[in-house]
Amino acid sequence: MKEKFTTASFLKAKDEGRKITMLTAYDYSTAKLLDEAGVDSILVGDSLGMVMLGYENTIKVTIEDIIHHTKAVSRGVNRALIIADMPFLSYHVSVEDTIRNAGRLIKEGGAHAVKLEGGENIIEKVKALIDAQIPVCGHLGLTPQSVNMLGGFKVQGKSVEKARKIIEDAILLEKAGVFAIVLEAVPEPLAKIITEKVSVPTIGIGAGRYCDGQVLVSQDMLGMFSDFTPKFVKRFRDLGKEIREGVKEYIKEVQEGKFPEEKHTFKMSQEIIDKLKA
């Protein structure tokens, strides 16, 4: 088995020019499959609100939701670094709340690190978490928890002013001590500039080819979530189609009496059968 992937592994990968792979998981069996396949990091994202719980966005996800799903993921992982999202309002009120909630994700959930959305506005909380020995991954660009402020799921950093703000926030996060920064839905040239300016790895999702790594929602890239598909998603498999076809075949065989077959049944001695019939 490959050695465990840690926060130090993120930094080493950037230094060596090796691309980092990250995918989301929200349950034991999926996490186990991703880990066995060799993914470097698993994100228990607040995207679970949409793909697992059916919400229209991530706002309704609670700290209890993330803890619950992180616990399941942690039981299936041996090698990958587990990062848990800090959901909306779990780090917005106070430093004390931030540390308490992040601590629960580590201690109860089994995460190895936490991810927060924002830059300058959350720097003091990022510093406090790192002082408390909790590794932090940053998240800039399209920050889904701020979707109401951003006016929807739109590409960020397209103007000079807004692009400079994202660059400045990335540098602030680096100085605060994050081990990586997720860049979501930003123009490729901007992500390239940030990647070259900071010493910590950038993980892109809709941020182009020049980031130090990539992350996707597993249900998106495996074709299991069809409510909407962002432009930046590549579908590597269509498991949604496979599942639907498999279920239809199951229904047909049950209704036609073709399943179960004899090989799917358990036997009993004739002597016992005779006594039961007597």
Helices and strands as residue ranges (DSSP letters): H 7-16, E 20-24, H 28-37, E 41-44, H 48-51, H 63-75, E 81-85, H 95-107, E 113-115, G 120-122, H 123-131, E 136-141, G 144-146, H 147-150, H 160-176, E 180-184, H 188-197, E 202-205, E 213-216, H 218-221, H 239-255, G 262-264, H 270-277
